[in-house]
Amino acid sequence: GLGSLVGNALRIGAKLL
């Protein structure tokens, strides 16, 4: 669901940072 997408985005953002 959306929660999964949001969590995925946060993980990717954390990796970029």
mmCIF entry with sequence, helices, sheets and N, C-alpha, C, O atoms, coordinates in Angstrom:
data_MODEL
# 
_entry.id   MODEL 
# 
_entity.id                         1 
_entity.type                       polymer 
_entity.pdbx_number_of_molecules   1 
# 
_entity_poly.entity_id                      1 
_entity_poly.type                           'polypeptide(L)' 
_entity_poly.nstd_linkage                   no 
_entity_poly.nstd_monomer                   no 
_entity_poly.pdbx_seq_one_letter_code       GLGSLVGNALRIGAKLL 
_entity_poly.pdbx_seq_one_letter_code_can   GLGSLVGNALRIGAKLL 
_entity_poly.pdbx_strand_id                 A 
# 
loop_
_entity_poly_seq.entity_id 
_entity_poly_seq.num 
_entity_poly_seq.mon_id 
_entity_poly_seq.hetero 
1 1  GLY n 
1 2  LEU n 
1 3  GLY n 
1 4  SER n 
1 5  LEU n 
1 6  VAL n 
1 7  GLY n 
1 8  ASN n 
1 9  ALA n 
1 10 LEU n 
1 11 ARG n 
1 12 ILE n 
1 13 GLY n 
1 14 ALA n 
1 15 LYS n 
1 16 LEU n 
1 17 LEU n 
# 
_struct_asym.id          A 
_struct_asym.entity_id   1 
# 
_struct_conf.conf_type_id            HELX_P 
_struct_conf.id                      HELX_P1 
_struct_conf.pdbx_PDB_helix_id       AA1 
_struct_conf.beg_label_comp_id       LEU 
_struct_conf.beg_label_asym_id       A 
_struct_conf.beg_label_seq_id        2 
_struct_conf.pdbx_beg_PDB_ins_code   ? 
_struct_conf.end_label_comp_id       LEU 
_struct_conf.end_label_asym_id       A 
_struct_conf.end_label_seq_id        16 
_struct_conf.pdbx_end_PDB_ins_code   ? 
_struct_conf.beg_auth_comp_id        LEU 
_struct_conf.beg_auth_asym_id        A 
_struct_conf.beg_auth_seq_id         2 
_struct_conf.end_auth_comp_id        LEU 
_struct_conf.end_auth_asym_id        A 
_struct_conf.end_auth_seq_id         16 
_struct_conf.pdbx_PDB_helix_class    1 
_struct_conf.details                 ? 
_struct_conf.pdbx_PDB_helix_length   15 
# 
_struct_conf_type.id          HELX_P 
_struct_conf_type.criteria    ? 
_struct_conf_type.reference   ? 
# 
loop_
_atom_site.group_PDB 
_atom_site.id 
_atom_site.type_symbol 
_atom_site.label_atom_id 
_atom_site.label_alt_id 
_atom_site.label_comp_id 
_atom_site.label_asym_id 
_atom_site.label_entity_id 
_atom_site.label_seq_id 
_atom_site.pdbx_PDB_ins_code 
_atom_site.Cartn_x 
_atom_site.Cartn_y 
_atom_site.Cartn_z 
_atom_site.occupancy 
_atom_site.B_iso_or_equiv 
_atom_site.pdbx_formal_charge 
_atom_site.auth_seq_id 
_atom_site.auth_comp_id 
_atom_site.auth_asym_id 
_atom_site.auth_atom_id 
_atom_site.pdbx_PDB_model_num 
ATOM 1  N N  . GLY A 1 1  ? 0.832  -1.220 0.000  1.00 0.00 ? 1  GLY A N  1 
ATOM 2  C CA . GLY A 1 1  ? 0.000  0.000  0.000  1.00 0.00 ? 1  GLY A CA 1 
ATOM 3  C C  . GLY A 1 1  ? 0.859  1.260  0.000  1.00 0.00 ? 1  GLY A C  1 
ATOM 4  O O  . GLY A 1 1  ? 2.072  1.203  -0.202 1.00 0.00 ? 1  GLY A O  1 
ATOM 5  N N  . LEU A 1 2  ? 0.212  2.390  0.229  1.00 0.00 ? 2  LEU A N  1 
ATOM 6  C CA . LEU A 1 2  ? 0.939  3.667  0.220  1.00 0.00 ? 2  LEU A CA 1 
ATOM 7  C C  . LEU A 1 2  ? 2.010  3.684  1.307  1.00 0.00 ? 2  LEU A C  1 
ATOM 8  O O  . LEU A 1 2  ? 3.116  4.179  1.092  1.00 0.00 ? 2  LEU A O  1 
ATOM 9  N N  . GLY A 1 3  ? 1.675  3.143  2.470  1.00 0.00 ? 3  GLY A N  1 
ATOM 10 C CA . GLY A 1 3  ? 2.644  3.121  3.577  1.00 0.00 ? 3  GLY A CA 1 
ATOM 11 C C  . GLY A 1 3  ? 3.941  2.457  3.137  1.00 0.00 ? 3  GLY A C  1 
ATOM 12 O O  . GLY A 1 3  ? 5.029  2.899  3.504  1.00 0.00 ? 3  GLY A O  1 
ATOM 13 N N  . SER A 1 4  ? 3.820  1.391  2.346  1.00 0.00 ? 4  SER A N  1 
ATOM 14 C CA . SER A 1 4  ? 5.007  0.682  1.880  1.00 0.00 ? 4  SER A CA 1 
ATOM 15 C C  . SER A 1 4  ? 5.830  1.571  0.954  1.00 0.00 ? 4  SER A C  1 
ATOM 16 O O  . SER A 1 4  ? 7.058  1.606  1.037  1.00 0.00 ? 4  SER A O  1 
ATOM 17 N N  . LEU A 1 5  ? 5.141  2.284  0.076  1.00 0.00 ? 5  LEU A N  1 
ATOM 18 C CA . LEU A 1 5  ? 5.847  3.167  -0.856 1.00 0.00 ? 5  LEU A CA 1 
ATOM 19 C C  . LEU A 1 5  ? 6.566  4.273  -0.097 1.00 0.00 ? 5  LEU A C  1 
ATOM 20 O O  . LEU A 1 5  ? 7.711  4.609  -0.400 1.00 0.00 ? 5  LEU A O  1 
ATOM 21 N N  . VAL A 1 6  ? 5.880  4.835  0.895  1.00 0.00 ? 6  VAL A N  1 
ATOM 22 C CA . VAL A 1 6  ? 6.485  5.913  1.681  1.00 0.00 ? 6  VAL A CA 1 
ATOM 23 C C  . VAL A 1 6  ? 7.722  5.390  2.406  1.00 0.00 ? 6  VAL A C  1 
ATOM 24 O O  . VAL A 1 6  ? 8.767  6.041  2.408  1.00 0.00 ? 6  VAL A O  1 
ATOM 25 N N  . GLY A 1 7  ? 7.604  4.228  3.012  1.00 0.00 ? 7  GLY A N  1 
ATOM 26 C CA . GLY A 1 7  ? 8.737  3.645  3.728  1.00 0.00 ? 7  GLY A CA 1 
ATOM 27 C C  . GLY A 1 7  ? 9.905  3.401  2.777  1.00 0.00 ? 7  GLY A C  1 
ATOM 28 O O  . GLY A 1 7  ? 11.063 3.636  3.122  1.00 0.00 ? 7  GLY A O  1 
ATOM 29 N N  . ASN A 1 8  ? 9.583  2.929  1.584  1.00 0.00 ? 8  ASN A N  1 
ATOM 30 C CA . ASN A 1 8  ? 10.625 2.671  0.586  1.00 0.00 ? 8  ASN A CA 1 
ATOM 31 C C  . ASN A 1 8  ? 11.322 3.975  0.207  1.00 0.00 ? 8  ASN A C  1 
ATOM 32 O O  . ASN A 1 8  ? 12.549 4.022  0.124  1.00 0.00 ? 8  ASN A O  1 
ATOM 33 N N  . ALA A 1 9  ? 10.553 5.019  -0.021 1.00 0.00 ? 9  ALA A N  1 
ATOM 34 C CA . ALA A 1 9  ? 11.120 6.321  -0.391 1.00 0.00 ? 9  ALA A CA 1 
ATOM 35 C C  . ALA A 1 9  ? 12.043 6.824  0.707  1.00 0.00 ? 9  ALA A C  1 
ATOM 36 O O  . ALA A 1 9  ? 13.124 7.343  0.428  1.00 0.00 ? 9  ALA A O  1 
ATOM 37 N N  . LEU A 1 10 ? 11.614 6.669  1.959  1.00 0.00 ? 10 LEU A N  1 
ATOM 38 C CA . LEU A 1 10 ? 12.437 7.139  3.085  1.00 0.00 ? 10 LEU A CA 1 
ATOM 39 C C  . LEU A 1 10 ? 13.748 6.357  3.134  1.00 0.00 ? 10 LEU A C  1 
ATOM 40 O O  . LEU A 1 10 ? 14.807 6.932  3.385  1.00 0.00 ? 10 LEU A O  1 
ATOM 41 N N  . ARG A 1 11 ? 13.680 5.055  2.895  1.00 0.00 ? 11 ARG A N  1 
ATOM 42 C CA . ARG A 1 11 ? 14.905 4.235  2.912  1.00 0.00 ? 11 ARG A CA 1 
ATOM 43 C C  . ARG A 1 11 ? 15.851 4.678  1.814  1.00 0.00 ? 11 ARG A C  1 
ATOM 44 O O  . ARG A 1 11 ? 17.056 4.796  2.038  1.00 0.00 ? 11 ARG A O  1 
ATOM 45 N N  . ILE A 1 12 ? 15.310 4.925  0.620  1.00 0.00 ? 12 ILE A N  1 
ATOM 46 C CA . ILE A 1 12 ? 16.151 5.357  -0.505 1.00 0.00 ? 12 ILE A CA 1 
ATOM 47 C C  . ILE A 1 12 ? 16.769 6.722  -0.189 1.00 0.00 ? 12 ILE A C  1 
ATOM 48 O O  . ILE A 1 12 ? 17.951 6.954  -0.443 1.00 0.00 ? 12 ILE A O  1 
ATOM 49 N N  . GLY A 1 13 ? 15.960 7.611  0.363  1.00 0.00 ? 13 GLY A N  1 
ATOM 50 C CA . GLY A 1 13 ? 16.459 8.956  0.701  1.00 0.00 ? 13 GLY A CA 1 
ATOM 51 C C  . GLY A 1 13 ? 17.578 8.855  1.726  1.00 0.00 ? 13 GLY A C  1 
ATOM 52 O O  . GLY A 1 13 ? 18.579 9.565  1.629  1.00 0.00 ? 13 GLY A O  1 
ATOM 53 N N  . ALA A 1 14 ? 17.412 7.977  2.707  1.00 0.00 ? 14 ALA A N  1 
ATOM 54 C CA . ALA A 1 14 ? 18.434 7.813  3.743  1.00 0.00 ? 14 ALA A CA 1 
ATOM 55 C C  . ALA A 1 14 ? 19.732 7.310  3.111  1.00 0.00 ? 14 ALA A C  1 
ATOM 56 O O  . ALA A 1 14 ? 20.823 7.738  3.488  1.00 0.00 ? 14 ALA A O  1 
ATOM 57 N N  . LYS A 1 15 ? 19.603 6.398  2.146  1.00 0.00 ? 15 LYS A N  1 
ATOM 58 C CA . LYS A 1 15 ? 20.812 5.872  1.489  1.00 0.00 ? 15 LYS A CA 1 
ATOM 59 C C  . LYS A 1 15 ? 21.512 6.984  0.719  1.00 0.00 ? 15 LYS A C  1 
ATOM 60 O O  . LYS A 1 15 ? 22.740 7.072  0.736  1.00 0.00 ? 15 LYS A O  1 
ATOM 61 N N  . LEU A 1 16 ? 20.735 7.840  0.039  1.00 0.00 ? 16 LEU A N  1 
ATOM 62 C CA . LEU A 1 16 ? 21.345 8.934  -0.721 1.00 0.00 ? 16 LEU A CA 1 
ATOM 63 C C  . LEU A 1 16 ? 22.053 9.907  0.213  1.00 0.00 ? 16 LEU A C  1 
ATOM 64 O O  . LEU A 1 16 ? 23.112 10.441 -0.114 1.00 0.00 ? 16 LEU A O  1 
ATOM 65 N N  . LEU A 1 17 ? 21.449 10.130 1.389  1.00 0.00 ? 17 LEU A N  1 
ATOM 66 C CA . LEU A 1 17 ? 22.065 11.062 2.333  1.00 0.00 ? 17 LEU A CA 1 
ATOM 67 C C  . LEU A 1 17 ? 23.220 10.362 3.029  1.00 0.00 ? 17 LEU A C  1 
ATOM 68 O O  . LEU A 1 17 ? 23.888 10.961 3.872  1.00 0.00 ? 17 LEU A O  1 
# 
